[in-house]
């Protein structure tokens, strides 16, 4: 019996990039569900951190066309969301 089919990370990444760019171009951001974006961002940040902490880090977090302020906003938005959730739990 053949083993499980292995996903091609390059193809999966390319598919997500195409979907994200299409949503941005058309202004229909709901094409990429929030839960999907959350899972992709979480996985990407974890993988980036692991590569950056490796002995020979060569990976850049974002391409030059994206201002670092956008990356900062993504992280600070998560901090804000967690603060709101924690505040709501205390009430």
N, CA, C and O atoms as CSV, one atom per row, in Angstrom:
chain,resi,resn,atom,element,x,y,z
A,1,UNK,N,N,0.856,-1.181,0.000
A,1,UNK,CA,C,0.000,0.000,0.000
A,1,UNK,C,C,0.897,1.237,0.000
A,1,UNK,O,O,1.817,1.330,0.812
A,2,UNK,N,N,0.639,2.189,-0.901
A,2,UNK,CA,C,1.480,3.391,-0.943
A,2,UNK,C,C,1.293,4.237,0.315
A,2,UNK,O,O,0.240,4.211,0.951
A,3,UNK,N,N,2.343,4.988,0.658
A,3,UNK,CA,C,2.296,5.873,1.826
A,3,UNK,C,C,1.412,7.074,1.560
A,3,UNK,O,O,0.873,7.226,0.463
A,4,UNK,N,N,1.262,7.928,2.565
A,4,UNK,CA,C,0.413,9.113,2.410
A,4,UNK,C,C,0.990,10.054,1.354
A,4,UNK,O,O,2.203,10.129,1.163
A,5,UNK,N,N,0.114,10.754,0.688
A,5,UNK,CA,C,0.532,11.729,-0.312
A,5,UNK,C,C,1.141,12.920,0.416
A,5,UNK,O,O,0.537,13.478,1.331
A,6,UNK,N,N,2.329,13.294,0.005
A,6,UNK,CA,C,3.007,14.430,0.613
A,6,UNK,C,C,2.644,15.708,-0.131
A,6,UNK,O,O,2.707,15.756,-1.359
A,7,UNK,N,N,2.273,16.717,0.596
A,7,UNK,CA,C,1.950,18.009,-0.004
A,7,UNK,C,C,3.236,18.680,-0.463
A,7,UNK,O,O,4.281,18.529,0.170
A,8,UNK,N,N,3.158,19.411,-1.547
A,8,UNK,CA,C,4.288,20.161,-2.066
A,8,UNK,C,C,4.232,21.565,-1.466
A,8,UNK,O,O,3.398,22.374,-1.872
A,9,UNK,N,N,5.110,21.864,-0.504
A,9,UNK,CA,C,5.050,23.177,0.159
A,9,UNK,C,C,5.179,24.347,-0.809
A,9,UNK,O,O,4.557,25.390,-0.604
A,10,UNK,N,N,5.976,24.185,-1.859
A,10,UNK,CA,C,6.140,25.278,-2.818
A,10,UNK,C,C,4.830,25.550,-3.539
A,10,UNK,O,O,4.436,26.705,-3.700
A,11,UNK,N,N,4.152,24.491,-3.975
A,11,UNK,CA,C,2.878,24.655,-4.673
A,11,UNK,C,C,1.812,25.218,-3.741
A,11,UNK,O,O,1.031,26.083,-4.138
A,12,UNK,N,N,1.778,24.729,-2.496
A,12,UNK,CA,C,0.793,25.229,-1.535
A,12,UNK,C,C,1.010,26.709,-1.260
A,12,UNK,O,O,0.057,27.486,-1.213
A,13,UNK,N,N,2.264,27.093,-1.081
A,13,UNK,CA,C,2.576,28.503,-0.843
A,13,UNK,C,C,2.189,29.366,-2.027
A,13,UNK,O,O,1.636,30.454,-1.862
A,14,UNK,N,N,2.483,28.874,-3.224
A,14,UNK,CA,C,2.143,29.625,-4.435
A,14,UNK,C,C,0.631,29.785,-4.563
A,14,UNK,O,O,0.146,30.853,-4.935
A,15,UNK,N,N,-0.111,28.725,-4.257
A,15,UNK,CA,C,-1.579,28.800,-4.321
A,15,UNK,C,C,-2.112,29.853,-3.348
A,15,UNK,O,O,-3.019,30.613,-3.686
A,16,UNK,N,N,-1.547,29.894,-2.147
A,16,UNK,CA,C,-2.008,30.884,-1.170
A,16,UNK,C,C,-1.671,32.294,-1.636
A,16,UNK,O,O,-2.494,33.201,-1.515
A,17,UNK,N,N,-0.475,32.483,-2.163
A,17,UNK,CA,C,-0.075,33.809,-2.645
A,17,UNK,C,C,-1.015,34.277,-3.749
A,17,UNK,O,O,-1.431,35.435,-3.757
A,18,UNK,N,N,-1.353,33.390,-4.680
A,18,UNK,CA,C,-2.275,33.752,-5.763
A,18,UNK,C,C,-3.630,34.153,-5.188
A,18,UNK,O,O,-4.202,35.163,-5.599
A,19,UNK,N,N,-4.149,33.370,-4.238
A,19,UNK,CA,C,-5.454,33.680,-3.635
A,19,UNK,C,C,-5.409,35.013,-2.894
A,19,UNK,O,O,-6.342,35.809,-2.994
A,20,UNK,N,N,-4.334,35.261,-2.152
A,20,UNK,CA,C,-4.211,36.508,-1.402
A,20,UNK,C,C,-4.109,37.700,-2.346
A,20,UNK,O,O,-4.766,38.718,-2.130
A,21,UNK,N,N,-3.294,37.582,-3.388
A,21,UNK,CA,C,-3.144,38.687,-4.336
A,21,UNK,C,C,-4.446,38.960,-5.082
A,21,UNK,O,O,-4.774,40.116,-5.351
A,22,UNK,N,N,-5.190,37.907,-5.418
A,22,UNK,CA,C,-6.484,38.074,-6.093
A,22,UNK,C,C,-7.460,38.814,-5.170
A,22,UNK,O,O,-8.175,39.716,-5.607
A,23,UNK,N,N,-7.482,38.428,-3.904
A,23,UNK,CA,C,-8.375,39.088,-2.950
A,23,UNK,C,C,-8.013,40.556,-2.782
A,23,UNK,O,O,-8.896,41.411,-2.712
A,24,UNK,N,N,-6.730,40.849,-2.718
A,24,UNK,CA,C,-6.285,42.235,-2.563
A,24,UNK,C,C,-6.614,43.068,-3.798
A,24,UNK,O,O,-7.106,44.190,-3.682
A,25,UNK,N,N,-6.339,42.513,-4.990
A,25,UNK,CA,C,-6.613,43.241,-6.235
A,25,UNK,C,C,-8.096,43.548,-6.405
A,25,UNK,O,O,-8.468,44.651,-6.807
A,26,UNK,N,N,-8.939,42.566,-6.095
A,26,UNK,CA,C,-10.369,42.721,-6.325
A,26,UNK,C,C,-11.088,43.443,-5.189
A,26,UNK,O,O,-12.233,43.869,-5.338
A,27,UNK,N,N,-10.400,43.576,-4.047
A,27,UNK,CA,C,-11.038,44.206,-2.893
A,27,UNK,C,C,-12.012,43.290,-2.173
A,27,UNK,O,O,-12.761,43.735,-1.303
A,28,UNK,N,N,-12.005,42.018,-2.530
A,28,UNK,CA,C,-12.895,41.048,-1.881
A,28,UNK,C,C,-12.065,40.207,-0.910
A,28,UNK,O,O,-11.752,39.045,-1.171
A,29,UNK,N,N,-11.728,40.820,0.193
A,29,UNK,CA,C,-10.844,40.206,1.175
A,29,UNK,C,C,-11.430,38.937,1.779
A,29,UNK,O,O,-10.688,38.080,2.260
A,30,UNK,N,N,-12.748,38.809,1.758
A,30,UNK,CA,C,-13.394,37.622,2.326
A,30,UNK,C,C,-13.098,36.358,1.516
A,30,UNK,O,O,-13.447,35.260,1.949
A,31,UNK,N,N,-12.465,36.491,0.354
A,31,UNK,CA,C,-12.077,35.308,-0.429
A,31,UNK,C,C,-11.113,34.419,0.364
A,31,UNK,O,O,-11.079,33.202,0.178
A,32,UNK,N,N,-10.340,35.037,1.238
A,32,UNK,CA,C,-9.446,34.282,2.115
A,32,UNK,C,C,-10.048,34.369,3.514
A,32,UNK,O,O,-9.966,35.413,4.162
A,33,UNK,N,N,-10.654,33.277,3.984
A,33,UNK,CA,C,-11.303,33.307,5.297
A,33,UNK,C,C,-10.325,33.668,6.417
A,33,UNK,O,O,-9.143,33.328,6.355
A,34,UNK,N,N,-10.824,34.352,7.427
A,34,UNK,CA,C,-9.990,34.763,8.563
A,34,UNK,C,C,-9.285,33.570,9.205
A,34,UNK,O,O,-8.108,33.664,9.551
A,35,UNK,N,N,-9.982,32.462,9.365
A,35,UNK,CA,C,-9.382,31.279,9.997
A,35,UNK,C,C,-8.222,30.743,9.169
A,35,UNK,O,O,-7.220,30.289,9.722
A,36,UNK,N,N,-8.351,30.793,7.855
A,36,UNK,CA,C,-7.271,30.334,6.978
A,36,UNK,C,C,-6.065,31.252,7.109
A,36,UNK,O,O,-4.932,30.788,7.232
A,37,UNK,N,N,-6.315,32.559,7.083
A,37,UNK,CA,C,-5.221,33.517,7.225
A,37,UNK,C,C,-4.514,33.338,8.562
A,37,UNK,O,O,-3.286,33.401,8.631
A,38,UNK,N,N,-5.279,33.118,9.616
A,38,UNK,CA,C,-4.692,32.913,10.948
A,38,UNK,C,C,-3.782,31.684,10.953
A,38,UNK,O,O,-2.671,31.737,11.480
A,39,UNK,N,N,-4.246,30.590,10.373
A,39,UNK,CA,C,-3.441,29.361,10.348
A,39,UNK,C,C,-2.165,29.544,9.529
A,39,UNK,O,O,-1.094,29.088,9.929
A,40,UNK,N,N,-2.284,30.216,8.378
A,40,UNK,CA,C,-1.123,30.441,7.519
A,40,UNK,C,C,-0.118,31.352,8.217
A,40,UNK,O,O,1.081,31.071,8.225
A,41,UNK,N,N,-0.611,32.450,8.806
A,41,UNK,CA,C,0.284,33.378,9.499
A,41,UNK,C,C,0.991,32.695,10.670
A,41,UNK,O,O,2.191,32.888,10.869
A,42,UNK,N,N,0.257,31.906,11.436
A,42,UNK,CA,C,0.836,31.208,12.587
A,42,UNK,C,C,1.927,30.254,12.133
A,42,UNK,O,O,3.020,30.242,12.699
A,43,UNK,N,N,1.639,29.459,11.121
A,43,UNK,CA,C,2.623,28.502,10.618
A,43,UNK,C,C,3.839,29.212,10.041
A,43,UNK,O,O,4.975,28.794,10.264
A,44,UNK,N,N,3.594,30.290,9.298
A,44,UNK,CA,C,4.701,31.022,8.679
A,44,UNK,C,C,5.613,31.659,9.727
A,44,UNK,O,O,6.836,31.609,9.598
A,45,UNK,N,N,5.027,32.252,10.756
A,45,UNK,CA,C,5.833,32.887,11.803
A,45,UNK,C,C,6.638,31.842,12.569
A,45,UNK,O,O,7.811,32.058,12.874
A,46,UNK,N,N,6.014,30.718,12.877
A,46,UNK,CA,C,6.742,29.648,13.579
A,46,UNK,C,C,7.911,29.138,12.746
A,46,UNK,O,O,9.016,28.962,13.260
A,47,UNK,N,N,7.666,28.902,11.457
A,47,UNK,CA,C,8.730,28.405,10.585
A,47,UNK,C,C,9.827,29.442,10.411
A,47,UNK,O,O,11.013,29.112,10.451
A,48,UNK,N,N,9.429,30.710,10.218
A,48,UNK,CA,C,10.424,31.767,10.090
A,48,UNK,C,C,11.298,31.848,11.339
A,48,UNK,O,O,12.521,31.939,11.235
A,49,UNK,N,N,10.681,31.817,12.510
A,49,UNK,CA,C,11.437,31.912,13.760
A,49,UNK,C,C,12.416,30.750,13.888
A,49,UNK,O,O,13.558,30.945,14.307
A,50,UNK,N,N,11.982,29.550,13.533
A,50,UNK,CA,C,12.869,28.385,13.610
A,50,UNK,C,C,14.040,28.540,12.649
A,50,UNK,O,O,15.178,28.236,13.007
A,51,UNK,N,N,13.774,29.007,11.435
A,51,UNK,CA,C,14.863,29.202,10.470
A,51,UNK,C,C,15.792,30.330,10.915
A,51,UNK,O,O,17.011,30.215,10.784
A,52,UNK,N,N,15.233,31.409,11.435
A,52,UNK,CA,C,16.039,32.544,11.882
A,52,UNK,C,C,16.931,32.157,13.056
A,52,UNK,O,O,18.017,32.712,13.223
A,53,UNK,N,N,16.473,31.204,13.873
A,53,UNK,CA,C,17.255,30.757,15.027
A,53,UNK,C,C,18.242,29.649,14.686
A,53,UNK,O,O,18.995,29.206,15.553
A,54,UNK,N,N,18.251,29.196,13.436
A,54,UNK,CA,C,19.156,28.120,13.035
A,54,UNK,C,C,20.591,28.643,12.952
A,54,UNK,O,O,20.836,29.843,13.073
A,55,UNK,N,N,21.524,27.729,12.747
A,55,UNK,CA,C,22.939,28.114,12.716
A,55,UNK,C,C,23.282,29.049,11.570
A,55,UNK,O,O,24.134,29.924,11.725
A,56,UNK,N,N,22.638,28.884,10.428
A,56,UNK,CA,C,22.930,29.706,9.250
A,56,UNK,C,C,21.669,30.376,8.721
A,56,UNK,O,O,21.186,30.017,7.647
A,57,UNK,N,N,21.132,31.336,9.452
A,57,UNK,CA,C,19.887,31.950,8.994
A,57,UNK,C,C,20.101,32.766,7.719
A,57,UNK,O,O,20.973,33.632,7.659
A,58,UNK,N,N,19.302,32.477,6.717
A,58,UNK,CA,C,19.394,33.220,5.453
A,58,UNK,C,C,18.045,33.748,5.013
A,58,UNK,O,O,17.960,34.487,4.032
A,59,UNK,N,N,17.004,33.387,5.711
A,59,UNK,CA,C,15.653,33.759,5.311
A,59,UNK,C,C,15.321,35.185,5.741
A,59,UNK,O,O,15.670,35.614,6.840
A,60,UNK,N,N,14.641,35.908,4.854
A,60,UNK,CA,C,14.133,37.243,5.197
A,60,UNK,C,C,12.657,37.092,5.524
A,60,UNK,O,O,11.980,36.280,4.893
A,61,UNK,N,N,12.131,37.843,6.484
A,61,UNK,CA,C,10.732,37.667,6.872
A,61,UNK,C,C,9.737,38.128,5.811
A,61,UNK,O,O,8.666,37.538,5.669
A,62,UNK,N,N,10.078,39.165,5.074
A,62,UNK,CA,C,9.187,39.690,4.042
A,62,UNK,C,C,10.023,40.198,2.882
A,62,UNK,O,O,11.214,40.471,3.033
A,63,UNK,N,N,9.391,40.324,1.727
A,63,UNK,CA,C,10.097,40.870,0.572
A,63,UNK,C,C,10.170,42.385,0.706
A,63,UNK,O,O,9.362,42.985,1.415
A,64,UNK,N,N,11.133,43.007,0.028
A,64,UNK,CA,C,11.340,44.451,0.184
A,64,UNK,C,C,10.132,45.323,-0.157
A,64,UNK,O,O,10.032,46.445,0.340
A,65,UNK,N,N,9.209,44.831,-0.997
A,65,UNK,CA,C,8.083,45.699,-1.372
A,65,UNK,C,C,7.068,45.889,-0.245
A,65,UNK,O,O,6.182,46.737,-0.348
A,66,UNK,N,N,7.191,45.108,0.826
A,66,UNK,CA,C,6.280,45.257,1.966
A,66,UNK,C,C,7.008,46.035,3.060
A,66,UNK,O,O,8.036,45.580,3.563
A,67,UNK,N,N,6.484,47.205,3.432
A,67,UNK,CA,C,7.142,47.976,4.492
A,67,UNK,C,C,7.140,47.206,5.817
A,67,UNK,O,O,6.189,46.487,6.123
A,68,UNK,N,N,8.189,47.358,6.581
A,68,UNK,CA,C,8.272,46.649,7.856
A,68,UNK,C,C,7.127,47.043,8.785
A,68,UNK,O,O,6.769,46.285,9.687
A,69,UNK,N,N,6.551,48.226,8.568
A,69,UNK,CA,C,5.428,48.657,9.400
A,69,UNK,C,C,4.228,47.717,9.233
A,69,UNK,O,O,3.443,47.556,10.168
A,70,UNK,N,N,4.075,47.102,8.069
A,70,UNK,CA,C,2.987,46.143,7.852
A,70,UNK,C,C,3.209,44.890,8.688
A,70,UNK,O,O,2.270,44.327,9.251
A,71,UNK,N,N,4.450,44.468,8.758
A,71,UNK,CA,C,4.790,43.289,9.573
A,71,UNK,C,C,4.551,43.603,11.046
A,71,UNK,O,O,4.006,42.781,11.782
A,72,UNK,N,N,4.957,44.782,11.463
A,72,UNK,CA,C,4.746,45.208,12.844
A,72,UNK,C,C,3.260,45.273,13.159
A,72,UNK,O,O,2.832,44.886,14.247
A,73,UNK,N,N,2.484,45.757,12.217
A,73,UNK,CA,C,1.038,45.846,12.436
A,73,UNK,C,C,0.423,44.466,12.634
A,73,UNK,O,O,-0.458,44.298,13.478
A,74,UNK,N,N,0.873,43.486,11.873
A,74,UNK,CA,C,0.338,42.123,12.021
A,74,UNK,C,C,0.593,41.605,13.425
A,74,UNK,O,O,-0.290,41.007,14.040
A,75,UNK,N,N,1.794,41.832,13.933
A,75,UNK,CA,C,2.122,41.369,15.283
A,75,UNK,C,C,1.402,42.176,16.347
A,75,UNK,O,O,0.919,41.612,17.328
A,76,UNK,N,N,1.323,43.475,16.170
A,76,UNK,CA,C,0.659,44.293,17.179
A,76,UNK,C,C,-0.849,44.073,17.161
A,76,UNK,O,O,-1.506,44.222,18.191
A,77,UNK,N,N,-1.405,43.722,16.001
A,77,UNK,CA,C,-2.834,43.399,15.940
A,77,UNK,C,C,-3.119,42.167,16.773
A,77,UNK,O,O,-4.151,42.093,17.441
A,78,UNK,N,N,-2.216,41.199,16.743
A,78,UNK,CA,C,-2.382,39.987,17.558
A,78,UNK,C,C,-2.313,40.341,19.032
A,78,UNK,O,O,-3.101,39.827,19.826
A,79,UNK,N,N,-1.388,41.207,19.414
A,79,UNK,CA,C,-1.301,41.639,20.810
A,79,UNK,C,C,-2.595,42.315,21.244
A,79,UNK,O,O,-3.090,42.073,22.345
A,80,UNK,N,N,-3.137,43.159,20.382
A,80,UNK,CA,C,-4.376,43.880,20.693
A,80,UNK,C,C,-5.539,42.899,20.830
A,80,UNK,O,O,-6.362,43.033,21.735
A,81,UNK,N,N,-5.608,41.917,19.934
A,81,UNK,CA,C,-6.677,40.917,19.996
A,81,UNK,C,C,-6.608,40.125,21.285
A,81,UNK,O,O,-7.633,39.877,21.920
A,82,UNK,N,N,-5.403,39.724,21.679
A,82,UNK,CA,C,-5.245,38.953,22.914
A,82,UNK,C,C,-5.614,39.801,24.126
A,82,UNK,O,O,-6.214,39.293,25.073
A,83,UNK,N,N,-5.266,41.078,24.110
A,83,UNK,CA,C,-5.616,41.975,25.217
A,83,UNK,C,C,-7.125,42.096,25.336
A,83,UNK,O,O,-7.674,42.049,26.437
A,84,UNK,N,N,-7.800,42.252,24.193
A,84,UNK,CA,C,-9.264,42.363,24.206
A,84,UNK,C,C,-9.882,41.084,24.743
A,84,UNK,O,O,-10.797,41.141,25.564
A,85,UNK,N,N,-9.394,39.917,24.289
A,85,UNK,CA,C,-9.941,38.632,24.748
A,85,UNK,C,C,-9.718,38.451,26.248
A,85,UNK,O,O,-10.620,38.016,26.964
A,86,UNK,N,N,-8.523,38.782,26.720
A,86,UNK,CA,C,-8.218,38.623,28.155
A,86,UNK,C,C,-9.038,39.584,29.007
A,86,UNK,O,O,-9.472,39.224,30.101
A,87,UNK,N,N,-9.254,40.799,28.517
A,87,UNK,CA,C,-10.062,41.766,29.245
A,87,UNK,C,C,-11.505,41.291,29.340
A,87,UNK,O,O,-12.146,41.425,30.382
A,88,UNK,N,N,-12.010,40.737,28.242
A,88,UNK,CA,C,-13.397,40.248,28.234
A,88,UNK,C,C,-13.573,39.085,29.207
A,88,UNK,O,O,-14.618,38.975,29.849
A,89,UNK,N,N,-12.577,38.223,29.326
A,89,UNK,CA,C,-12.660,37.082,30.257
A,89,UNK,C,C,-12.721,37.528,31.718
A,89,UNK,O,O,-13.363,36.881,32.545
A,90,UNK,N,N,-12.052,38.631,32.027
A,90,UNK,CA,C,-12.003,39.115,33.409
A,90,UNK,C,C,-13.312,39.724,33.861
A,90,UNK,O,O,-13.553,39.853,35.061
A,91,UNK,N,N,-14.153,40.095,32.931
A,91,UNK,CA,C,-15.410,40.776,33.273
A,91,UNK,C,C,-16.448,39.821,33.753
A,91,UNK,O,O,-17.561,40.233,34.080
